[in-house]
Amino acid sequence: MAASSAPSLSFPALRRQIKSRKLSPVYLLHGEEGYFIDELIKEFEEIVPEDERDFNLYTLYAPESGVETVMDICRRYPMMSEYQVVIVKEAQAIRADTLNKLHNYVSQPTPSTILVISCRGAKAKGKELLAAVKKNGVIFESQKLSDKEILPAISELISDKRLNIEPKALSMLRDYIGTDLSRLYNEIDKLAMILGAGAMVTPEAIERNIGISKDYNNFELINAVNSRNAAKCFTIVEYFRNNPKNNPTVMTVSSLFKQFANLLIYHYTKDKTPSGYMDALGIKSQWVLRNNYEIAARSYNVRQTIEIITAIRDFDAKSKGVGSRQNEYDLLKDLMFHILTARGFIG
């Protein structure tokens, strides 16, 4: 058995650890995002060779299996194998004081047993259990990703697959897939399989293999807005209208709002150095700073930016039927016109 791991790990890091068999005796998987937990359980199941699973892989359901039964199985030795794996699912469905009794085993786990406790969709409770797992195993909290966390998550996954990615391609994936983690991981797995290790993920590769247009997407729309290229803006909006399934207005307006909210931060940042702007905006790429914000700042001053943010909020309300029955793509076209002609009228 390897030395105990750090108390908590990211999803890619934990998955790499399991694959490399640098295992701890206890894992607690809990949190709101079910996708990560489901995928990790698959990895734990793979620890046991298929022909040994009848003897060395136990899948228990907490509401149906008593804590004493779980601990009794965990204290057994594997049958002609290095490890046995015991997976306890739906642990969130039993009382916290009942779940907490597992700390009696976790405090002194059997080295040849890998115990996996899964609280899918909820945070685990029980101070003694959590303290024991923190000491002798690994805690993984599966959190839903916010919009701000999506780009770093995609970048980490791309790196984990030994791929590289261009900034435009990264934005295309974010805008097209959003926070649908199952879809995100499936699409990147597909790219890794098709392109191979060491390849560069380009907009063309995404268009060819995933089906997102490299010329008509939210990334290109933001670029056109930043440079006040009206013809390109309206051409892209018309493309979105004709391809609504892949270009929902909610994603477009979310991208626009984020762009102008960040542009407002850019305008008010006191440290006018590149590093000052990057710290304020929470970005790591000077390429993004130059292409997303320096160009936009020359096109829209503070007052214009505030007016545009107000217009975006007005669009959001109208697209939900508040004060308007217009088609959402007609509303988006009106919003584009408002953005491109903004004069900075606030009030």
N, C-alpha and C positions, 0 to 999 in steps of 0.2 A: 504494500500500500504506500502510495506517495505521501509526502508530507502534506499536512492540511493546507488548503488553498486560502486565498484572501476571502473574507466574509462575504463579499458581493462582487459580482462580475457582470460585464455587459453580455448581451445575448451572443454576439459573434465570438467573444472571448471564451465564454462558457462552452459553446459548441465546439470550439477548437480544442479546449481542454478535454472534453469527453472523447473526442475522436482520437486524441493522442494518448488516451488512457492514463492521464494524470488525474487520478480519481480521489475523491474524498469519500468518507464512509456515509455521510448524510448530506442530502440536498433538500432545501425547502424552496419550492417554487410557488410564488403567490403574486397576486396583483390583478388589475382589471383587464389587461390585454391577453386574451386567450391564445392568440396565435403563437406567441413565443413559447408558452408553456406546452402546447400541443407538440410543437416541433422538438423541444428538448426531451419530452417523454419518448418520442420516437428514437432519439439518439441513445437514451438510456436503455431502451429495449434492444438496440443493436449491439450493446456490450456483450450480451449472451448469444453465442452462436445458435443458429436456428435449430440444430439437432439437439441442443441442450435445454431448450426453453421449457420443456415439460417438467424438468427437474429443478432448474435454477432461475426461472423467471416467475415472479408472483405479482399478479395485478389484483389489488384489493380495493374495495370501495368502502370508504370510511363509515358511511351510514349503516352498512351491512356487516362490517367486521369490527369486533371489539378491539380496543387498544391492547388488551392482553394478548389477543390472537396475533396482532401485528408484531408485538415485541417477541413473542414466542418464535414466530417464523424468522425474524431477523437474527435471533440467537443461534439458529441452526447453521450448519456448515454446508457449503456447496457440494454438490454431487460430482466428484471427479472434475472439478473446475476451479479456477482461481477465485472467481466471484459468484455470488448469487445476487440478483437484483430484485428488490422488493419495492413496488410502486403502489403508493396509497393515493388513490384518486378521490376527489370530492371531499377533501378534508375540511373545506369551508362549510360543509353542510352539518357538521356536528358541533356540539357546544364547545366553547372555548376551554372550559375547565376540563372537559373530556380529552380534547386534543392535547392539552397541556401535559397530560399524564405521560405522553411519549418522551418527555424529558428524562424519565428514569432510564430509558434505553439510550437516548442520544447522548447522555452524559458519559456513558461508557459503551460506545458502539462496538460491534463485532467487526474486526478488520476485513474479513472476507465477505461482508455484506455491504451492498450499496443500497441505502434506504432513500427513496425519493418520495417526499410528501408534497402533494399538489393541492393548492387552494386556488382553483381556477376561477377568476372573476372577482376575487376578494382578497383583502389583506389578512394574513394569518394573525391569530391572537394567541396569547399565552406567553407571559414574560419569561417564565422558566424555560419553556421550549425554545423560544427565540434565542435566549442567552446560550443555551446548550448547543444549538446549531451554529451560532456565531463562533463558538469556541472550537467545535470539532468538525465543522463542515462548511457548507456554502449556502448563502441565502441569495436567491435571485428574485427581485421584485420586477414583475412584468408590467411596465407602465405603458399606457397609450401615449403615442408620440404627439407632441404639439406641432403646429405648422413650423415653428422655429427649429424643431429637432429633426425634421424630415431630411433636410439636406445633409447634415452630418451623418445621419443613419444610412442614407444611400451611399455616401462616400465611404463609410466604414465597410459596408457590405461589398461594394465594388473592390475595395482593397483586399478584403477577405477572400474574394474570388480571384485574386491576382490579376485584376483588370485595371486599366486606367480609363479616365473619362474626361471629355472636354467640358468646359463650363456650360456651354449651351445645351449639351446632351444631358447634363445633370439637371438643369432647370426644366428641360422637357419631361424627364421622368417625374420630377416633383409635381409639376402642374398636371400631368396626365393621370397619374396614379394617386396622388394625394396621400392620405394616411391609411389606405387599404393595404395593410402589411402583407396579407396573404398574396395578393396580386403583385405587390412590389417584389417580394422575394422570388415568386415564380417567374416573373419577367426577367429579373437579373440572373437567375439560374439558367434561363433559356439563352440569354446573351452569352453567359460564360461557356455554355456547352457549344454554341455555334461559333463564337469568335476564338475561343481558346485562351489559355493563360498568357499574360503579357500583352494582350491586344488592347487597342485604344477604342473605347466606346465613343463613336462619333454620332452626330445627328443623323447622318446617312444610315448608319447601322441600326439606329432606333427606328427610323422610318421603314427600313427594309424588313426588320424582324419583329417589330412590335406594332407598327401601323400608325405611328404618330407622324404627321406631316412635319418635315424639317423647315418648311417655309411658312406654314400657317399654324402657329401655335402661340401660346401666351408669352413665351420668351420673345418671339419676333414682334408681337404686338407691343410689349413694353418698350422694346428698342425703338419701334416706330413712334410711339407716344413721346419717348424721351427726346427724340430729335424733331418732333412735330412734323412727321412725314404723314400728312393727311391722307394721301392717296393709298399708301400702304396700310394705314389703320383701317380704312373703310373696306379695302379689299379683304383683309383678314377677317373683319367682322362679318362680311358677306359669306366668306368660306365657313365660318362658324355656324351661320344660319343654315347653310346647306348640309352641314355635318354636325347636327346637334348632339348626337350620341357621344361623340368623342370630344365635344367642346361645350360642356355645360356652362351657362353664364355664371353660375355660382363660383366656379373655379376661376374664371376670367376676372370677375370683380374682386375676388379675394386677392388675386395677384396684383391688381391695380391698387387696391387699398394698401396692401403691404408696401408696394413701391412708393406711394406718396406719403404714407406714415413715416417710412424710413427717410424719405427726402426731407421731411420736416425736421427730423432729428439731425440730418446732415446740415441743414441751414442753421440750426441753433447750437451746433457743437462748437465749443469754445476753442478747443485745440484743433487748429486748422491744418495740422500735419497729416500725412497719410495714415500714420499709426493712430493718431487721435481720432480720425474719422472711423477707422476700422474698429477700434475699441468701442466707440459709441454705437456703431451699427451692429456689432457682434458678428463681423465677417472676418475672414482670414485671407481673402484674395484681393490683391491690388487690381487685378483684372476686373473683378466685380465692382470695385470702387470706381474705377475709371469709366467703365461702360454702363453701369447702372445709375450712378449718382453724380459724377462730375458733369456728364453730358446733360442729365436732367436738370441739374442746378442752374445751368446756363439757359435752359428753356423756361423754367418756372421759378419765380421768386417766392418768398415766404407767403405773401398774401395770395398769390395764385394757387400755391400748394394747399393752403387752408380752404380756399374756395372749392378746389377740386375734391378734397376729402369730404366736404359737405355734399357735393354733388353725388359722390359715390354712395354715401349713406342714403341720400334721397332715392337713388336707383335701387338700392337694396330693399327699401320699404315698398316702392312701387312694384318691383318684381314679385313681391309677395302679395300683391293685390291691395295694398294700402294706398288709396287715393288714385288708383289707375287700373285700367283693364287692358292696357296696351300689351302687345306681344313682347316677350322679354328681349328678343333680338332687335326690335324697333327701339326699345328703351336703351339697349346697349349702344345702338347707333347714335341716339340722342346724347348719351353720356360721352361718347367719343367727341362729338361736336363741342360739347360743353368744355371738355378738357382742353381741346386744341385751341379754343377761342377764349379761354379764361383770362380775365383782366385783373383779377384780384379784388373783386367786389365782395366785401364781407359785411354781413348784417342781416 
